[in-house]
């Protein structure tokens, strides 16, 4: 309900409500007793390859069956990458590994005493062309070469099938690429009664709360006023049934003496939430700059971080009002499966494929970002570069970053700009949405779950 005490309101305006399932299992949640960091990452690599290799095998067999020929020769399957030999056309499945000049190396960081320092690298690529892309499995690695390799985005962790033949010893000329077989997708159950009020979900990311920046605080205040219906048309704001905050809500430097600034930022954030929650339900996701674990998946904000004014909202009965969620976060709302991330994965993928500064090629663009979002759906792995260049929990018998089904909507926060695209794969459609940092853009993304329409609300200071 909006406040009925506003002098220019004859009566309160009722906000729409959204149907949401809050009881579904969360594969990204790790309770304190479940977190054990004494395992080797080999098990995580092995499990990921096992799952995706089986799916890729089905698609490879469909495309390159026993009757498939290349230059008049029958194409054969090789079970291991080290079985590739001779000038015979074959196909093989493995995991991509990228050897790149500027890719971080944890051992070197520890030796140089810079481990844990902020990552200022813009790109892992070498303008001189020394980077190498390899295919690996349990047996070893083979170097991939050819036009297909130069024209296709490849990152460490993606599992693919490649068709071609050995060029030189230890190198494989790639002629075609195959991705895992199609995933299922829940059927859509949308209902739009005639004359009904529109329902929308608001996505915002990168609030970047910093109490030393007056402009930043003013932007936050204006967002609060908009969400509560005090800025702009009340009917427009009342159509928003839920706010999803996609990470990077706080902005401050973690160093000695920063605890006071953290307390101030959290107090400001708590005030913002307590005010907004009077009017609209909120799902709060952590991000790279927020005070929670840095390894993925990031667990929920701890309740103790917030002031007592939010205490009542932490009761289980009030989860439909304030839901502290993980990053990534998958939820079922208005008949849709929506997958949301705070952005670390796509930001890291860009460093693999965006040319280093000074290159004559195109630099980082919105289209690049949406292309990489598409790739993670095709690879069926939303965080393929973990644990190579992104910190990750060392899973041994699970692989939650590997998708079991495609979502209807895929949202990635903390991107340079807003973008939206429909991705069609094997007769199934996924809506991709890029959400910009609010502190820089002043943009809020509104999504209509009935029509799949998106729009941008720009709040300027």
C-alpha positions as CSV (number, residue, x, y, z in Angstrom):
1,X,0.0,0.0,0.0
2,X,1.2,3.5,-0.7
3,X,0.7,6.0,2.1
4,X,-2.8,7.3,2.4
5,X,-1.6,10.2,4.4
6,X,0.0,12.0,1.5
7,X,-1.9,15.3,1.1
8,X,-2.2,15.0,-2.7
9,X,-3.7,11.5,-2.5
10,X,-7.5,11.0,-2.2
11,X,-6.9,7.4,-1.2
12,X,-4.2,4.8,-1.2
13,X,-3.2,3.1,-4.4
14,X,-3.0,-0.7,-4.3
15,X,0.2,-2.3,-5.5
16,X,0.0,-5.5,-7.7
17,X,1.0,-8.8,-6.1
18,X,3.0,-11.5,-7.9
19,X,2.7,-15.2,-7.6
20,X,6.0,-16.7,-6.4
21,X,7.2,-20.0,-5.1
22,X,9.5,-19.4,-2.2
23,X,9.8,-23.0,-1.2
24,X,11.8,-24.5,-4.1
25,X,15.2,-26.0,-3.5
26,X,18.2,-23.7,-3.9
27,X,21.2,-25.5,-5.4
28,X,23.4,-22.5,-4.7
29,X,22.9,-22.5,-0.9
30,X,25.6,-23.8,1.3
31,X,24.9,-23.9,5.0
32,X,27.8,-23.3,7.4
33,X,28.0,-27.1,8.2
34,X,28.1,-27.9,4.5
35,X,31.1,-25.7,3.7
36,X,34.3,-27.7,3.7
37,X,37.3,-26.2,1.8
38,X,39.6,-29.2,2.3
39,X,38.8,-30.8,-1.1
40,X,40.8,-30.6,-4.2
41,X,39.4,-28.8,-7.2
42,X,40.2,-31.8,-9.4
43,X,36.9,-33.3,-8.3
44,X,35.0,-30.3,-9.4
45,X,36.6,-30.3,-12.9
46,X,36.0,-34.1,-13.2
47,X,32.3,-33.9,-12.3
48,X,31.7,-31.0,-14.6
49,X,33.3,-32.8,-17.5
50,X,31.4,-36.0,-16.8
51,X,28.0,-34.3,-16.9
52,X,28.6,-32.1,-20.0
53,X,30.6,-34.8,-21.9
54,X,27.6,-37.1,-21.8
55,X,25.3,-34.4,-23.1
56,X,27.8,-33.3,-25.8
57,X,28.2,-36.9,-26.9
58,X,24.5,-37.2,-27.8
59,X,24.7,-34.1,-30.0
60,X,28.0,-35.1,-31.6
61,X,26.6,-38.6,-32.4
62,X,23.5,-36.9,-33.9
63,X,25.6,-34.6,-36.2
64,X,28.6,-36.8,-36.9
65,X,27.2,-40.3,-37.0
66,X,28.8,-43.4,-38.7
67,X,27.7,-42.2,-42.1
68,X,29.3,-38.8,-41.8
69,X,32.3,-38.3,-44.2
70,X,34.9,-35.6,-44.7
71,X,36.9,-35.4,-47.9
72,X,35.5,-38.8,-48.8
73,X,36.7,-40.4,-45.5
74,X,34.5,-41.7,-42.7
75,X,34.8,-39.6,-39.5
76,X,35.5,-41.6,-36.4
77,X,35.1,-40.8,-32.7
78,X,38.1,-40.7,-30.4
79,X,37.4,-41.3,-26.7
80,X,40.5,-39.4,-25.5
81,X,42.2,-36.3,-26.9
82,X,45.6,-38.1,-26.8
83,X,44.1,-40.8,-29.2
84,X,44.1,-38.2,-32.0
85,X,46.8,-39.1,-34.5
86,X,47.5,-39.3,-38.2
87,X,45.8,-37.4,-41.0
88,X,42.4,-39.0,-40.4
89,X,39.2,-37.0,-39.8
90,X,37.9,-37.5,-36.2
91,X,35.9,-35.9,-33.5
92,X,36.6,-35.7,-29.8
93,X,35.0,-34.2,-26.7
94,X,36.8,-32.3,-24.0
95,X,37.0,-29.2,-21.8
96,X,38.5,-26.0,-23.1
97,X,41.6,-24.6,-21.4
98,X,43.0,-21.1,-22.3
99,X,46.7,-20.4,-21.8
100,X,46.8,-16.6,-21.8
101,X,49.6,-14.2,-21.1
102,X,47.8,-11.9,-18.6
103,X,45.6,-14.5,-17.0
104,X,46.1,-14.5,-13.2
105,X,48.1,-17.3,-11.6
106,X,47.3,-17.9,-7.9
107,X,50.8,-19.4,-7.2
108,X,52.5,-16.3,-8.6
109,X,50.2,-14.1,-6.6
110,X,51.1,-15.9,-3.4
111,X,54.8,-15.7,-4.2
112,X,54.6,-12.0,-5.0
113,X,52.4,-11.3,-1.9
114,X,49.5,-9.8,-3.9
115,X,47.0,-12.6,-3.4
116,X,43.6,-11.2,-2.6
117,X,44.4,-7.7,-4.0
118,X,41.8,-6.1,-6.2
119,X,41.9,-7.4,-9.8
120,X,42.7,-4.5,-12.1
121,X,43.2,-6.6,-15.2
122,X,41.1,-5.4,-18.1
123,X,41.9,-8.3,-20.4
124,X,43.8,-11.6,-20.3
125,X,44.6,-11.6,-24.0
126,X,47.9,-10.8,-25.5
127,X,47.9,-8.4,-28.5
128,X,51.0,-10.2,-29.8
129,X,49.0,-13.3,-30.3
130,X,50.8,-15.7,-27.9
131,X,47.5,-17.0,-26.3
132,X,46.7,-20.7,-26.9
133,X,43.4,-22.6,-26.8
134,X,43.5,-26.2,-25.9
135,X,41.1,-29.1,-25.4
136,X,41.8,-31.3,-22.4
137,X,40.4,-34.4,-20.7
138,X,41.7,-36.9,-18.2
139,X,44.4,-38.1,-20.7
140,X,46.0,-34.7,-21.6
141,X,45.7,-31.7,-23.8
142,X,45.8,-30.9,-27.5
143,X,46.3,-27.4,-29.1
144,X,43.3,-26.2,-31.2
145,X,44.0,-24.3,-34.4
146,X,42.1,-23.0,-37.4
147,X,39.7,-20.2,-38.4
148,X,36.8,-21.6,-36.3
149,X,39.0,-21.1,-33.2
150,X,39.8,-17.5,-34.0
151,X,36.1,-16.7,-34.8
152,X,34.5,-18.4,-31.8
153,X,34.5,-17.3,-28.2
154,X,36.3,-19.8,-26.1
155,X,37.0,-19.7,-22.3
156,X,38.4,-22.1,-19.8
157,X,35.8,-24.6,-18.6
158,X,33.5,-24.8,-21.6
159,X,32.9,-28.4,-22.7
160,X,32.6,-28.9,-26.5
161,X,33.0,-31.4,-29.2
162,X,35.4,-30.6,-32.1
163,X,35.6,-32.1,-35.6
164,X,38.8,-32.0,-37.6
165,X,42.1,-33.7,-38.0
166,X,45.6,-33.5,-36.6
167,X,47.6,-30.8,-38.3
168,X,51.0,-31.3,-36.6
169,X,52.0,-33.4,-33.6
170,X,50.0,-32.1,-30.6
171,X,47.8,-29.7,-32.7
172,X,44.2,-30.3,-34.0
173,X,42.7,-28.4,-37.0
174,X,39.1,-27.6,-36.0
175,X,36.6,-27.7,-38.8
176,X,33.4,-27.8,-36.8
177,X,32.2,-27.3,-33.2
178,X,29.4,-29.1,-31.3
179,X,27.8,-28.0,-28.0
180,X,25.9,-30.1,-25.5
181,X,22.4,-31.4,-26.5
182,X,19.3,-29.3,-25.8
183,X,18.1,-28.9,-22.3
184,X,14.5,-29.1,-21.2
185,X,12.6,-26.0,-20.3
186,X,9.5,-25.7,-18.1
187,X,6.3,-25.0,-20.1
188,X,5.1,-21.4,-19.8
189,X,1.9,-20.9,-17.8
190,X,1.1,-17.3,-18.4
191,X,-2.4,-15.8,-17.9
192,X,-3.3,-12.3,-18.8
193,X,-7.0,-11.6,-17.9
194,X,-8.6,-8.9,-20.1
195,X,-8.6,-5.5,-18.4
196,X,-6.2,-6.6,-15.6
197,X,-3.5,-4.3,-14.3
198,X,0.0,-4.8,-15.6
199,X,2.5,-6.6,-13.4
200,X,6.2,-5.9,-13.5
201,X,9.4,-6.9,-11.8
202,X,12.1,-4.3,-11.2
203,X,15.8,-5.2,-11.5
204,X,18.5,-2.9,-10.2
205,X,22.2,-3.6,-9.6
206,X,25.3,-1.7,-8.5
207,X,23.6,0.7,-6.0
208,X,27.2,1.4,-4.9
209,X,26.2,3.0,-1.6
210,X,29.0,5.2,-0.4
211,X,28.3,7.7,2.4
212,X,31.1,10.0,1.4
213,X,29.4,10.8,-1.9
214,X,26.5,13.2,-1.7
215,X,25.5,12.6,-5.4
216,X,25.4,8.8,-4.7
217,X,23.1,9.3,-1.7
218,X,20.8,11.6,-3.6
219,X,20.5,9.0,-6.4
220,X,19.6,6.4,-3.8
221,X,17.0,8.7,-2.2
222,X,15.4,9.3,-5.7
223,X,15.2,5.5,-6.3
224,X,13.5,5.1,-3.0
225,X,11.0,7.8,-3.8
226,X,10.3,6.3,-7.2
227,X,9.7,2.8,-5.8
228,X,7.3,4.1,-3.2
229,X,5.3,6.0,-5.7
230,X,6.4,9.5,-4.7
231,X,8.3,10.3,-7.9
232,X,6.6,10.0,-11.2
233,X,3.1,8.5,-11.8
234,X,1.7,6.5,-8.9
235,X,0.0,4.0,-11.2
236,X,3.3,3.2,-12.9
237,X,5.1,2.5,-9.7
238,X,2.1,0.4,-8.4
239,X,2.6,-2.0,-11.3
240,X,5.9,-3.1,-9.8
241,X,5.2,-6.2,-7.7
242,X,8.8,-7.0,-6.7
243,X,12.3,-5.4,-6.6
244,X,15.3,-7.7,-7.3
245,X,18.6,-6.1,-6.2
246,X,21.4,-7.9,-8.2
247,X,24.5,-7.3,-6.1
248,X,27.2,-4.6,-5.5
249,X,24.9,-2.6,-3.2
250,X,27.8,-1.2,-1.2
251,X,30.9,0.5,-2.4
252,X,33.9,0.9,-0.1
253,X,37.5,-0.3,0.2
254,X,38.2,-3.3,2.5
255,X,41.4,-2.2,4.3
256,X,42.5,-1.4,7.8
257,X,40.3,1.2,9.4
258,X,37.4,0.7,6.9
259,X,35.1,-0.9,9.4
260,X,33.6,2.5,10.4
261,X,32.8,3.3,6.7
262,X,31.2,-0.2,6.4
263,X,29.0,0.4,9.4
264,X,27.9,3.7,7.9
265,X,27.2,2.1,4.5
266,X,25.2,-0.7,6.0
267,X,23.2,1.8,8.1
268,X,22.3,3.8,5.0
269,X,21.4,0.6,3.1
270,X,19.3,-0.6,6.0
271,X,17.4,2.7,6.1
272,X,16.7,2.4,2.3
273,X,15.5,-1.1,2.7
274,X,13.2,-0.5,5.7
275,X,11.6,2.4,3.8
276,X,11.1,0.6,0.5
277,X,9.8,-2.6,2.3
278,X,6.9,-0.6,3.5
279,X,5.7,-0.6,0.0
280,X,7.3,-3.3,-2.1
281,X,8.7,-6.8,-1.6
282,X,12.5,-7.1,-2.1
283,X,14.9,-9.9,-3.0
284,X,18.5,-9.0,-2.0
285,X,21.4,-10.7,-3.7
286,X,25.1,-10.1,-2.8
287,X,27.7,-9.1,-5.3
288,X,31.5,-8.7,-5.7
289,X,31.7,-5.6,-3.5
290,X,29.4,-6.7,-0.8
291,X,30.4,-8.0,2.7
292,X,29.9,-11.7,2.2
293,X,32.0,-14.6,0.9
294,X,33.9,-13.8,-2.3
295,X,33.9,-17.4,-3.6
296,X,31.0,-18.4,-5.8
297,X,28.2,-19.1,-5.1
298,X,27.9,-16.2,-2.7
299,X,25.7,-16.9,0.3
300,X,23.0,-14.6,1.6
301,X,23.7,-11.4,3.4
302,X,24.0,-12.2,7.1
303,X,21.1,-10.7,9.2
304,X,23.6,-9.4,11.8
305,X,24.9,-6.9,9.2
306,X,21.7,-4.9,9.3
307,X,20.2,-2.6,11.9
308,X,17.4,-3.6,14.3
309,X,14.8,-1.8,12.2
310,X,14.9,-4.8,9.8
311,X,14.7,-7.4,12.5
312,X,11.0,-8.2,12.0
313,X,11.6,-8.7,8.3
314,X,14.0,-11.6,9.0
315,X,11.2,-13.8,10.4
316,X,10.5,-16.7,8.1
317,X,6.9,-15.6,7.8
318,X,8.1,-12.4,6.2
319,X,10.2,-14.0,3.4
320,X,7.6,-12.9,0.9
321,X,8.5,-9.3,1.9
322,X,12.3,-9.5,2.3
323,X,14.1,-12.4,0.9
324,X,17.9,-12.6,1.4
325,X,19.0,-14.8,-1.6
326,X,22.2,-16.2,-3.0
327,X,24.3,-15.2,-6.0
328,X,23.4,-16.9,-8.4
329,X,19.7,-16.9,-7.6
330,X,17.0,-19.0,-9.4
331,X,13.4,-18.3,-8.7
332,X,9.9,-19.2,-9.9
333,X,7.5,-16.2,-10.3
334,X,4.3,-15.7,-12.3
335,X,4.8,-19.0,-14.1
336,X,8.4,-18.1,-15.1
337,X,11.8,-19.6,-14.2
338,X,14.2,-16.7,-13.8
339,X,17.9,-17.0,-13.3
340,X,19.8,-14.0,-12.0
341,X,23.5,-13.3,-11.4
342,X,25.3,-10.4,-10.0
343,X,27.7,-10.2,-13.0
344,X,31.1,-11.6,-11.9
345,X,30.9,-14.4,-14.5
346,X,30.2,-12.3,-17.6
347,X,32.7,-9.6,-16.4
348,X,35.3,-12.4,-16.2
349,X,34.4,-13.9,-19.6
350,X,34.9,-10.6,-21.2
351,X,38.6,-10.7,-20.2
352,X,39.0,-13.9,-22.2
353,X,37.6,-12.6,-25.4
354,X,37.8,-8.8,-25.4
355,X,41.1,-7.7,-27.0
356,X,43.6,-6.0,-24.8
357,X,43.9,-2.2,-24.9
358,X,45.7,-1.0,-28.0
359,X,44.3,-3.7,-30.3
360,X,42.7,-2.6,-33.5
361,X,39.7,-4.9,-32.9
362,X,36.4,-3.9,-31.4
363,X,36.5,-3.3,-27.7
364,X,34.0,-4.2,-25.0
365,X,30.4,-3.5,-26.2
366,X,26.9,-4.4,-25.2
367,X,26.6,-6.9,-28.1
368,X,29.8,-8.6,-26.8
369,X,28.2,-9.0,-23.4
370,X,24.9,-10.4,-24.8
371,X,26.9,-12.8,-27.0
372,X,28.7,-14.1,-23.9
373,X,25.4,-14.5,-22.1
374,X,24.2,-16.6,-25.1
375,X,27.4,-18.6,-24.9
376,X,26.8,-19.6,-21.2
377,X,23.4,-20.9,-22.2
378,X,24.9,-22.9,-25.1
379,X,27.7,-24.2,-22.9
380,X,25.0,-24.9,-20.2
381,X,27.5,-23.6,-17.6
382,X,26.8,-20.1,-16.2
383,X,30.2,-19.8,-14.5
384,X,32.6,-21.9,-16.6
385,X,35.8,-20.0,-15.5
386,X,35.4,-21.0,-11.9
387,X,37.7,-22.0,-10.3
388,X,40.3,-21.1,-12.8
389,X,39.9,-17.3,-12.7
390,X,36.9,-16.9,-10.4
391,X,37.0,-18.1,-6.8
392,X,34.6,-21.0,-6.2
393,X,33.6,-23.4,-3.5
394,X,35.4,-26.8,-4.2
395,X,32.3,-28.9,-5.1
396,X,33.1,-32.7,-5.2
397,X,29.8,-34.4,-6.0
398,X,27.6,-31.6,-7.2
399,X,27.9,-29.0,-10.0
400,X,25.3,-26.3,-9.5
401,X,26.8,-24.0,-12.1
402,X,25.9,-26.6,-14.8
403,X,22.3,-26.1,-15.9
404,X,19.8,-28.9,-15.8
405,X,17.2,-26.9,-17.6
406,X,17.1,-23.6,-19.4
407,X,15.4,-20.7,-17.6
408,X,12.8,-18.5,-19.3
409,X,14.6,-15.3,-18.3
410,X,18.4,-14.9,-17.7
411,X,19.4,-11.7,-15.9
412,X,22.9,-10.5,-15.3
413,X,23.6,-7.4,-13.2
414,X,26.4,-4.9,-12.9
415,X,27.0,-4.6,-16.6
416,X,28.1,-1.4,-18.5
417,X,24.7,-0.8,-20.1
418,X,21.2,-2.1,-20.5
419,X,20.4,-4.7,-23.2
420,X,17.8,-7.3,-24.0
421,X,17.8,-10.1,-26.5
422,X,15.8,-13.2,-27.3
423,X,17.8,-16.4,-27.6
424,X,16.2,-19.3,-29.5
425,X,17.7,-22.8,-29.1
426,X,16.2,-26.0,-30.4
427,X,12.7,-24.5,-30.3
428,X,13.1,-23.0,-26.9
429,X,13.4,-19.3,-26.1
430,X,15.3,-17.5,-23.3
431,X,15.1,-13.8,-22.7
432,X,18.5,-12.3,-21.9
433,X,18.6,-9.1,-19.9
434,X,21.7,-7.0,-19.0
435,X,21.2,-4.7,-16.0
436,X,23.6,-1.7,-15.7
437,X,25.1,-0.3,-12.5
438,X,22.5,2.1,-11.0
439,X,25.2,4.3,-9.3
440,X,26.7,5.0,-12.8
441,X,23.6,4.9,-15.0
442,X,20.6,5.8,-12.9
443,X,18.8,2.9,-14.7
444,X,16.2,0.6,-13.4
445,X,15.0,-2.3,-15.6
446,X,11.3,-3.2,-15.6
447,X,10.2,-6.6,-16.9
448,X,6.7,-7.6,-17.7
449,X,6.4,-11.4,-17.0
450,X,3.2,-11.7,-19.1
451,X,4.5,-10.1,-22.3
452,X,8.3,-10.4,-21.8
453,X,8.6,-6.7,-22.5
454,X,11.4,-4.7,-20.9
455,X,11.8,-1.0,-20.4
456,X,14.3,1.3,-18.7
457,X,13.4,3.9,-16.1
458,X,16.2,6.5,-15.9
459,X,16.5,8.5,-12.7
460,X,18.7,11.5,-13.1
461,X,20.1,13.8,-10.4
